[in-house]
């Protein structure tokens, strides 16, 4: 299992130079990938694109870009530009977001989310591959009678934030895999991996990637750490799609899911994710002070080196 970093917490103060430095450091430490969410006023693809020339081998991914906010043709253009600037190392992670965000924050109508994603991919995928597009869908449409010039001939990988049965089916049959949040080892093993792998096999596609992201925290005070996680990440457990995954795992919230405690406890948690069938693990690095953060990162780097 490949080990990467989810650096989305840095977007709380989105300085492109700081994030680029962290990506460069992650590559030097041996991490195979680095992921950013699309949140706030920092454009995740733009930040990753800026980091491209400063790095050489680390995979750079969005986890994830909500599909409601831009036409798939516009996203294809941004993704291809980032793919060119990262020299073919981009992973375009996309997702439906959540009904409260769509309706209460963006004041859009949450309807036919599965149809929305199917239409989105019917436009996005051929556009990324330089093909003509003739799709007139219920939600998204595009007429492009001839292939348009692209900044790179190599399309990026595309992955979905897929948790439910229908989305896992779409991810397995039409994309390169799924990107997970609020999902633990039990859920990967019993729910995620069987469904997406079966869908890919039915479509005669390669085995899909399963990218599992979980907070990690090396500390001598796990109770205080879990209390902090419970406070700052409580909102995720209230969202229905995440709540369903936490229920499968048999836990209350991210304070129970996170790998918190000694170095060995963090290593054991990562090992359980690998055994469950994930292909990639991306850590949200946490710590109450610089020493804890450094210790957490060191354990993760050692796991990355061990493969």
Secondary structure, 3 states (H helix, E strand, C coil): CEEEEECHHHHHHCCHHHHHHHHHHHHHCCCCEEEECCCCCCCHHHHHHHHHCCCCCCEEEECCEECCCCCHHHHHHHHHHHHHHCCCCEEEEEECCCHHHHHHHCCCCCCCHHHHHHHHHHHHHHHHCCCCEEEECCCCEEEECCCCCCCCCCCCEEEECCCCHHHHHHHHHHCCEEEEECCCHHHHHHHHHHHHHHHHHHCCCCCCEEEEEEEEEECCCHHHHHHHHHHHCHHHHHCHHHHHHHHHHCCCCHHHHCEEECHHHHHHHHHHHHHHCCCEEEEEECCCCHHHHHHHHHHHHHHHHHC
